[in-house]
Amino acid sequence: MQEFEPKIVAFVCNWCTYAGADLTGTSRIKYSANVKIIRFPCTGRIDFMILMKAFENGADGIIVSGCHPNDCHYSTGNFHARRRWIVLRNLLNFAGIETDRIQFSWVSAAEGFKWADVVNNTVAAIKEIGPYENYRKIAVSTLFNEEGASNE
Amino acid sequence: MNDLIKKVTQLLDDKTINVFIGYGQGTASRIRTIFVKNSSQVENLVYTSDCTANLAGYLLKHEVKKIGKLGILANDSALRSMMQLASEFQIKDGEVYVLHAAKDGSFTEFADFQSIEAYLVTIDTGITSDEQERIAKLEAMTVKERWIFWNKEFEKCIKCYACRAACPMCYCHRCTTDVNQPQWIPVASHEQGNLDYHLMRAMHLAGRCVNCGECANACPMDIPLNLLTYQLIAPIRTTFDATAGMKADAVYALSTFKPDDKENFII
């Protein structure tokens, strides 16, 4: 049987983590290819509905990453985001959504190694937990998506 | 009751207000909201133990606002809704005439927001022990069990949006639910759209919900969707020291921050 390769979607901020991920690449640090990086202007822009859409469209895990506190390009975006994540994690956990599938992190533009670690560790953790079947079963996308339907 | 009728008649006659939002007799034995516009309609007002609805939601409806100056019969949760609306710059002090209906059936006039705030700190604004119990029971479950529980509940949802219509805090002219580019919430009452809708609702009410329970009361399918927002009240209070609907000049917990906000999940 083929090993389960999780689909990970990473929502990262333009100024820190995206640049950090770039540094990982230019430093030739090898890391898991399971991650699809989506660039946002700021972590403050990452609405929780976007995370829900990722799960809906077949993500098994999500990474949300941005500038360290006090490093935000817009001064306070990540502070606001942090508050929202605290509440969101509470809500998702209460609603029965597996919050251990969402990894939040701070990765600066200088932390190429940390980005590789965050991705590798998340991929390893999600491999352990397995595909997010529960969510996929109810996802609208599986109604029309043959690949999704055959997964059931 | 006579006090109420006398007071409202006087208010309408001397044009202090143009419409009074209160309770009236609906079909069968139901209580409904009525809008008293002149003293000849005042007799329609009723006040019984069934009059528990939070009427503050009507204050922002444009059909009501355009009538003129508003008066409202407010219970405790309506007062809290009004404080929350004021903190969100939706109503101004002195804009609405507030007649408070206490649990013991007496009516008192609140002249300004300050007196409402002073009253609110003296009463119990928490959720009921029954609701606490239900939340604790859910919290004791595993994530998978909760998933199954909420899936079963959300499966019943017919997407009538009665919860949204009943909620005094849901006043956006264009709700995320109505946005179709992009289509955040699938329109059909399918499990996915239902889950998205209810999570979106709860998230947008996090830290703003004043636990009046109107959403669950309005639900024709008896989904305990108030528990979703109630559950967030305690963590928001303990982590951010914020309670919705207590002060007219409060800053919304999620539109501010502290540099040293504590969390344990960001690596």
Interface residues (C-beta under 8 A of the other chain):
Chain A: F48 M49 M52 K53 E56 P69 N70 T76 F79 H80 R82 R83 R84 W85 I86 V87 L88 R89 N90 L91 L92 N93 F94 A95 G96 I97 E98 T99 Q103 F104 S105 W106 V118 N134 I138 A139 V140 L143
Chain B: L138 E139 V143 K144 E145 R146 W147 I148 F149 W150 N151 T176 W184 P186 A188 H190 E191 Q192 G193 L195 D196 H198 L199 M200 A202 M203 A206 G207 L228 Q231 L232 P235 I236 T239 F240 A253 L254 S255 T256 F257 K258 P259 D261 E263 F265 I266 I267
